[in-house]
Structure formats: C-alpha cells, structure tokens
Amino acid sequence: METIRTFFGKSNYWWAVLALGVLVAILGFWMLFQPLEGYELIARMFGWALLITGVVEVVVSMSLEKKLQGWGWWLAGGIIDIFIGIILIANITLAYQVIPYFFAFIFLFKGIQNIIASFVIMQGNRIWWLYLLNGVLMVILSWMFFTSADNPSFIVDFLVALVFIYWGSMMAVFSFDLKPIKSKND
C-alpha cells in the first residue's frame, strides 16, 4: 500500500479530480429530484461518468513528474473505466441489468482498499480516519446494492443518486491530497 503515500502532493491536475467530484455530486443531487426520468437515464449517465472518470485517471497518472510506484494501477484503472463506460453507453439493456451488481462489487473492492489504506497512511496523514470511514461506508453500500439488485428500480435509483453524491464528495476531498505541497521557498 506504499502506492497510497506516493500520490499525496504530487499532481498538478488535482483540480481535475476536484471538478469531476463536484460534477458527480451535482449529478447525484439532480438524480434525487428527478426520479421519473428513470433507470435508463441513470444507466447512461453512469456510463458517461465512468468514461469521464477514466479519462481523468489516465491524465492524472500520466501527469506525474516522475513515474511513482503504483502509477500503472491508476492508468490501468482509467483504461478499464473508459472501456466499461463505452460498453454501458452502447448497450443500455446490459447497463440496466449490470449496474446494481457493478456498484456492489466496486464498492466492496474500494471499501476494503480504503480501510487498508487508512491504516497505511495513519502516521503521515491527519485525515486518515476519513479514509477508514469512507471504506466502511463503501462496504455498507456494497451490501445495500447486493440486497436490492432484484427490487424495484426506484430503490436502485435512490441508491445510485446517493452513490453519486457520496462518490463526488469523496473525490473532491481526495483531490486536495493530490494537490502539490508548496515549500516555504516557493
């Protein structure tokens, strides 16, 4: 998990992650107040959100001045997000069926990853507890998606809206960890 530490204060494109986080959170609030727009719109927006997120991850991974340990994981994750985003945009039926399970697995993986990361960065980061809380909440969200995948779509619609709000908020918080730290001489 040394990878977690190597990204702190290292990217000049931290603002792209912040802007994306704000955009995703706004999208989540919009989805809360537009329940009649339906599951198809959410599925399409999810595909586009993954596509845009993938592009941002690729840009951030490639922007590091020197390739740090773990930059390849960011690049690979970005490429995978782009690929899945394109598939979901192109096939709405598949997106409709896959989204609850996709969210469940992603949040389970990311939740466990954040829980481990919180303990790794505990000594060097004053907001390590936010990563721990984020991890626990992601595992809970994962369980909610697994248990609601066969329920009426309004439950999944509501969960997806909450996920977008949560996801955007956490991306915005994380972006400040990416922001380069100015030395006293700058």
Phi and psi restraints in degrees (value plus and minus 20) as a CYANA .aco file:
   2 GLU   PHI     -79.5   -39.5
   2 GLU   PSI     -44.6    -4.6
   3 THR   PHI     -74.9   -34.9
   3 THR   PSI     -59.4   -19.4
   4 ILE   PHI     -77.1   -37.1
   4 ILE   PSI     -66.2   -26.2
   5 ARG   PHI     -88.7   -48.7
   5 ARG   PSI     -50.9   -10.9
   6 THR   PHI     -92.2   -52.2
   6 THR   PSI     -38.1     1.9
   7 PHE   PHI    -109.0   -69.0
   7 PHE   PSI     -39.2     0.8
   8 PHE   PHI     -81.4   -41.4
   8 PHE   PSI     106.3   146.3
   9 GLY   PHI      47.9    87.9
   9 GLY   PSI       9.3    49.3
  10 LYS   PHI    -142.5  -102.5
  10 LYS   PSI     -25.2    14.8
  11 SER   PHI    -138.8   -98.8
  11 SER   PSI     109.6   149.6
  12 ASN   PHI     -97.3   -57.3
  12 ASN   PSI     -28.2    11.8
  13 TYR   PHI    -121.5   -81.5
  13 TYR   PSI       6.3    46.3
  14 TRP   PHI     -78.4   -38.4
  14 TRP   PSI     -52.7   -12.7
  15 TRP   PHI     -84.6   -44.6
  15 TRP   PSI     -48.8    -8.8
  16 ALA   PHI     -87.2   -47.2
  16 ALA   PSI     -59.2   -19.2
  17 VAL   PHI     -87.2   -47.2
  17 VAL   PSI     -59.9   -19.9
  18 LEU   PHI     -82.6   -42.6
  18 LEU   PSI     -68.5   -28.5
  19 ALA   PHI     -81.8   -41.8
  19 ALA   PSI     -62.1   -22.1
  20 LEU   PHI     -84.0   -44.0
  20 LEU   PSI     -61.4   -21.4
  21 GLY   PHI     -80.9   -40.9
  21 GLY   PSI     -64.4   -24.4
  22 VAL   PHI     -83.9   -43.9
  22 VAL   PSI     -63.7   -23.7
  23 LEU   PHI     -81.6   -41.6
  23 LEU   PSI     -63.9   -23.9
  24 VAL   PHI     -85.1   -45.1
  24 VAL   PSI     -61.0   -21.0
  25 ALA   PHI     -84.9   -44.9
  25 ALA   PSI     -62.4   -22.4
  26 ILE   PHI     -81.7   -41.7
  26 ILE   PSI     -61.5   -21.5
  27 LEU   PHI     -79.7   -39.7
  27 LEU   PSI     -60.1   -20.1
  28 GLY   PHI     -83.0   -43.0
  28 GLY   PSI     -63.7   -23.7
  29 PHE   PHI     -84.5   -44.5
  29 PHE   PSI     -60.1   -20.1
  30 TRP   PHI     -80.5   -40.5
  30 TRP   PSI     -62.6   -22.6
  31 MET   PHI     -84.2   -44.2
  31 MET   PSI     -52.9   -12.9
  32 LEU   PHI     -82.1   -42.1
  32 LEU   PSI     -56.9   -16.9
  33 PHE   PHI    -117.3   -77.3
  33 PHE   PSI     -14.3    25.7
  34 GLN   PHI    -147.0  -107.0
  34 GLN   PSI      33.9    73.9
  35 PRO   PHI     -85.7   -45.7
  35 PRO   PSI     -44.3    -4.3
  36 LEU   PHI     -96.6   -56.6
  36 LEU   PSI     -33.0     7.0
  37 GLU   PHI     -85.3   -45.3
  37 GLU   PSI     -46.7    -6.7
  38 GLY   PHI      71.9   111.9
  38 GLY   PSI     151.5   191.5
  39 TYR   PHI     -90.3   -50.3
  39 TYR   PSI     -50.4   -10.4
  40 GLU   PHI     -82.3   -42.3
  40 GLU   PSI     -63.5   -23.5
  41 LEU   PHI     -83.1   -43.1
  41 LEU   PSI     -61.5   -21.5
  42 ILE   PHI     -82.7   -42.7
  42 ILE   PSI     -62.1   -22.1
  43 ALA   PHI     -82.8   -42.8
  43 ALA   PSI     -63.3   -23.3
  44 ARG   PHI     -85.1   -45.1
  44 ARG   PSI     -64.6   -24.6
  45 MET   PHI     -83.7   -43.7
  45 MET   PSI     -55.7   -15.7
  46 PHE   PHI     -83.4   -43.4
  46 PHE   PSI     -62.8   -22.8
  47 GLY   PHI     -79.9   -39.9
  47 GLY   PSI     -65.6   -25.6
  48 TRP   PHI     -86.5   -46.5
  48 TRP   PSI     -59.2   -19.2
  49 ALA   PHI     -82.7   -42.7
  49 ALA   PSI     -61.2   -21.2
  50 LEU   PHI     -84.8   -44.8
  50 LEU   PSI     -61.3   -21.3
  51 LEU   PHI     -81.4   -41.4
  51 LEU   PSI     -68.0   -28.0
  52 ILE   PHI     -86.4   -46.4
  52 ILE   PSI     -62.4   -22.4
  53 THR   PHI     -80.3   -40.3
  53 THR   PSI     -62.2   -22.2
  54 GLY   PHI     -80.2   -40.2
  54 GLY   PSI     -63.0   -23.0
  55 VAL   PHI     -82.4   -42.4
  55 VAL   PSI     -64.9   -24.9
  56 VAL   PHI     -82.3   -42.3
  56 VAL   PSI     -62.1   -22.1
  57 GLU   PHI     -82.5   -42.5
  57 GLU   PSI     -60.0   -20.0
  58 VAL   PHI     -85.0   -45.0
  58 VAL   PSI     -64.3   -24.3
  59 VAL   PHI     -82.0   -42.0
  59 VAL   PSI     -65.5   -25.5
  60 VAL   PHI     -83.9   -43.9
  60 VAL   PSI     -63.6   -23.6
  61 SER   PHI     -85.1   -45.1
  61 SER   PSI     -55.9   -15.9
  62 MET   PHI    -101.6   -61.6
  62 MET   PSI     -35.0     5.0
  63 SER   PHI    -104.8   -64.8
  63 SER   PSI     -32.1     7.9
  64 LEU   PHI     -82.6   -42.6
  64 LEU   PSI     112.3   152.3
  65 GLU   PHI     -76.4   -36.4
  65 GLU   PSI     -66.4   -26.4
  66 LYS   PHI    -145.1  -105.1
  66 LYS   PSI     124.0   164.0
  67 LYS   PHI     -88.4   -48.4
  67 LYS   PSI      91.8   131.8
  68 LEU   PHI    -109.6   -69.6
  68 LEU   PSI     142.3   182.3
  69 GLN   PHI     -77.2   -37.2
  69 GLN   PSI     108.3   148.3
  70 GLY   PHI      75.2   115.2
  70 GLY   PSI     -24.3    15.7
  71 TRP   PHI     -82.1   -42.1
  71 TRP   PSI     -50.4   -10.4
  72 GLY   PHI     -84.9   -44.9
  72 GLY   PSI     -51.7   -11.7
  73 TRP   PHI     -86.3   -46.3
  73 TRP   PSI     -59.4   -19.4
  74 TRP   PHI     -84.5   -44.5
  74 TRP   PSI     -63.7   -23.7
  75 LEU   PHI     -82.2   -42.2
  75 LEU   PSI     -67.5   -27.5
  76 ALA   PHI     -82.1   -42.1
  76 ALA   PSI     -64.2   -24.2
  77 GLY   PHI     -80.8   -40.8
  77 GLY   PSI     -60.3   -20.3
  78 GLY   PHI     -84.3   -44.3
  78 GLY   PSI     -62.6   -22.6
  79 ILE   PHI     -85.1   -45.1
  79 ILE   PSI     -61.8   -21.8
  80 ILE   PHI     -83.7   -43.7
  80 ILE   PSI     -63.4   -23.4
  81 ASP   PHI     -81.1   -41.1
  81 ASP   PSI     -61.1   -21.1
  82 ILE   PHI     -82.1   -42.1
  82 ILE   PSI     -67.0   -27.0
  83 PHE   PHI     -80.6   -40.6
  83 PHE   PSI     -69.1   -29.1
  84 ILE   PHI     -85.9   -45.9
  84 ILE   PSI     -58.9   -18.9
  85 GLY   PHI     -78.8   -38.8
  85 GLY   PSI     -64.3   -24.3
  86 ILE   PHI     -83.8   -43.8
  86 ILE   PSI     -62.8   -22.8
  87 ILE   PHI     -81.6   -41.6
  87 ILE   PSI     -64.6   -24.6
  88 LEU   PHI     -87.9   -47.9
  88 LEU   PSI     -54.6   -14.6
  89 ILE   PHI     -87.6   -47.6
  89 ILE   PSI     -59.5   -19.5
  90 ALA   PHI     -96.1   -56.1
  90 ALA   PSI     -47.9    -7.9
  91 ASN   PHI    -150.2  -110.2
  91 ASN   PSI      70.6   110.6
  92 ILE   PHI     -86.3   -46.3
  92 ILE   PSI     -51.7   -11.7
  93 THR   PHI     -84.8   -44.8
  93 THR   PSI     -64.7   -24.7
  94 LEU   PHI     -82.6   -42.6
  94 LEU   PSI     -63.6   -23.6
  95 ALA   PHI     -79.4   -39.4
  95 ALA   PSI     -62.1   -22.1
  96 TYR   PHI     -78.7   -38.7
  96 TYR   PSI     -62.1   -22.1
  97 GLN   PHI    -100.6   -60.6
  97 GLN   PSI     -49.3    -9.3
  98 VAL   PHI    -110.0   -70.0
  98 VAL   PSI     -50.1   -10.1
  99 ILE   PHI     -72.3   -32.3
  99 ILE   PSI     -69.4   -29.4
 100 PRO   PHI     -79.3   -39.3
 100 PRO   PSI     -61.2   -21.2
 101 TYR   PHI     -93.2   -53.2
 101 TYR   PSI     -56.1   -16.1
 102 PHE   PHI     -80.4   -40.4
 102 PHE   PSI     -69.3   -29.3
 103 PHE   PHI     -80.1   -40.1
 103 PHE   PSI     -62.3   -22.3
 104 ALA   PHI     -78.7   -38.7
 104 ALA   PSI     -69.4   -29.4
 105 PHE   PHI     -88.8   -48.8
 105 PHE   PSI     -61.9   -21.9
 106 ILE   PHI     -82.1   -42.1
 106 ILE   PSI     -65.9   -25.9
 107 PHE   PHI     -88.8   -48.8
 107 PHE   PSI     -52.6   -12.6
 108 LEU   PHI     -84.7   -44.7
 108 LEU   PSI     -68.5   -28.5
 109 PHE   PHI     -82.2   -42.2
 109 PHE   PSI     -71.0   -31.0
 110 LYS   PHI     -85.8   -45.8
 110 LYS   PSI     -54.3   -14.3
 111 GLY   PHI     -84.1   -44.1
 111 GLY   PSI     -67.6   -27.6
 112 ILE   PHI     -83.1   -43.1
 112 ILE   PSI     -61.4   -21.4
 113 GLN   PHI     -80.6   -40.6
 113 GLN   PSI     -62.9   -22.9
 114 ASN   PHI     -90.0   -50.0
 114 ASN   PSI     -55.7   -15.7
 115 ILE   PHI     -82.7   -42.7
 115 ILE   PSI     -66.2   -26.2
 116 ILE   PHI     -84.1   -44.1
 116 ILE   PSI     -64.4   -24.4
 117 ALA   PHI     -80.1   -40.1
 117 ALA   PSI     -57.1   -17.1
 118 SER   PHI     -81.1   -41.1
 118 SER   PSI     -57.3   -17.3
 119 PHE   PHI     -95.5   -55.5
 119 PHE   PSI     -51.0   -11.0
 120 VAL   PHI     -87.5   -47.5
 120 VAL   PSI     -61.7   -21.7
 121 ILE   PHI    -114.7   -74.7
 121 ILE   PSI     -13.4    26.6
 122 MET   PHI     -72.3   -32.3
 122 MET   PSI     -61.6   -21.6
 123 GLN   PHI     -96.8   -56.8
 123 GLN   PSI     -50.2   -10.2
 124 GLY   PHI    -126.9   -86.9
 124 GLY   PSI     -15.6    24.4
 125 ASN   PHI    -160.8  -120.8
 125 ASN   PSI     105.4   145.4
 126 ARG   PHI     -93.6   -53.6
 126 ARG   PSI     -35.9     4.1
 127 ILE   PHI    -129.1   -89.1
 127 ILE   PSI      12.7    52.7
 128 TRP   PHI     -77.8   -37.8
 128 TRP   PSI     -53.4   -13.4
 129 TRP   PHI     -84.8   -44.8
 129 TRP   PSI     -47.2    -7.2
 130 LEU   PHI     -87.7   -47.7
 130 LEU   PSI     -55.4   -15.4
 131 TYR   PHI     -87.7   -47.7
 131 TYR   PSI     -58.3   -18.3
 132 LEU   PHI     -84.1   -44.1
 132 LEU   PSI     -69.3   -29.3
 133 LEU   PHI     -79.6   -39.6
 133 LEU   PSI     -63.8   -23.8
 134 ASN   PHI     -78.4   -38.4
 134 ASN   PSI     -64.5   -24.5
 135 GLY   PHI     -82.2   -42.2
 135 GLY   PSI     -65.1   -25.1
 136 VAL   PHI     -83.7   -43.7
 136 VAL   PSI     -64.0   -24.0
 137 LEU   PHI     -84.0   -44.0
 137 LEU   PSI     -56.1   -16.1
 138 MET   PHI     -86.1   -46.1
 138 MET   PSI     -58.6   -18.6
 139 VAL   PHI     -85.4   -45.4
 139 VAL   PSI     -60.0   -20.0
 140 ILE   PHI     -83.7   -43.7
 140 ILE   PSI     -64.3   -24.3
 141 LEU   PHI     -80.5   -40.5
 141 LEU   PSI     -59.4   -19.4
 142 SER   PHI     -78.3   -38.3
 142 SER   PSI     -67.4   -27.4
 143 TRP   PHI     -81.3   -41.3
 143 TRP   PSI     -60.4   -20.4
 144 MET   PHI     -83.1   -43.1
 144 MET   PSI     -59.2   -19.2
 145 PHE   PHI     -89.9   -49.9
 145 PHE   PSI     -61.0   -21.0
 146 PHE   PHI     -80.0   -40.0
 146 PHE   PSI     -60.9   -20.9
 147 THR   PHI    -101.4   -61.4
 147 THR   PSI     -36.9     3.1
 148 SER   PHI    -128.6   -88.6
 148 SER   PSI     -16.3    23.7
 149 ALA   PHI     -80.7   -40.7
 149 ALA   PSI     -49.2    -9.2
 150 ASP   PHI    -118.6   -78.6
 150 ASP   PSI     -15.7    24.3
 151 ASN   PHI    -104.9   -64.9
 151 ASN   PSI     150.7   190.7
 152 PRO   PHI     -74.4   -34.4
 152 PRO   PSI     130.4   170.4
 153 SER   PHI     -83.6   -43.6
 153 SER   PSI     -43.8    -3.8
 154 PHE   PHI     -84.1   -44.1
 154 PHE   PSI     -50.0   -10.0
 155 ILE   PHI     -87.9   -47.9
 155 ILE   PSI     -65.1   -25.1
 156 VAL   PHI     -86.7   -46.7
 156 VAL   PSI     -59.1   -19.1
 157 ASP   PHI     -77.0   -37.0
 157 ASP   PSI     -66.9   -26.9
 158 PHE   PHI     -82.6   -42.6
 158 PHE   PSI     -65.7   -25.7
 159 LEU   PHI     -82.1   -42.1
 159 LEU   PSI     -61.3   -21.3
 160 VAL   PHI     -83.8   -43.8
 160 VAL   PSI     -62.7   -22.7
 161 ALA   PHI     -79.6   -39.6
 161 ALA   PSI     -65.0   -25.0
 162 LEU   PHI     -83.4   -43.4
 162 LEU   PSI     -58.3   -18.3
 163 VAL   PHI     -83.3   -43.3
 163 VAL   PSI     -64.0   -24.0
 164 PHE   PHI     -82.3   -42.3
 164 PHE   PSI     -61.4   -21.4
 165 ILE   PHI     -82.9   -42.9
 165 ILE   PSI     -67.1   -27.1
 166 TYR   PHI     -85.9   -45.9
 166 TYR   PSI     -67.2   -27.2
 167 TRP   PHI     -79.3   -39.3
 167 TRP   PSI     -67.8   -27.8
 168 GLY   PHI     -82.1   -42.1
 168 GLY   PSI     -61.8   -21.8
 169 SER   PHI     -83.0   -43.0
 169 SER   PSI     -63.6   -23.6
 170 MET   PHI     -88.9   -48.9
 170 MET   PSI     -55.6   -15.6
 171 MET   PHI     -83.6   -43.6
 171 MET   PSI     -60.8   -20.8
 172 ALA   PHI     -83.2   -43.2
 172 ALA   PSI     -63.4   -23.4
 173 VAL   PHI     -84.1   -44.1
 173 VAL   PSI     -65.7   -25.7
 174 PHE   PHI     -83.6   -43.6
 174 PHE   PSI     -51.2   -11.2
 175 SER   PHI     -79.0   -39.0
 175 SER   PSI     -53.3   -13.3
 176 PHE   PHI     -91.1   -51.1
 176 PHE   PSI     -43.0    -3.0
 177 ASP   PHI     -93.6   -53.6
 177 ASP   PSI     -44.3    -4.3
 178 LEU   PHI    -101.3   -61.3
 178 LEU   PSI     -44.3    -4.3
 179 LYS   PHI     -79.2   -39.2
 179 LYS   PSI     110.7   150.7
 180 PRO   PHI     -79.2   -39.2
 180 PRO   PSI     119.8   159.8
 181 ILE   PHI    -108.2   -68.2
 181 ILE   PSI     103.6   143.6
 182 LYS   PHI    -100.9   -60.9
 182 LYS   PSI     115.0   155.0
 183 SER   PHI    -102.4   -62.4
 183 SER   PSI     148.0   188.0
 184 LYS   PHI     -85.0   -45.0
 184 LYS   PSI     -42.6    -2.6
 185 ASN   PHI    -101.4   -61.4
 185 ASN   PSI     -33.2     6.8
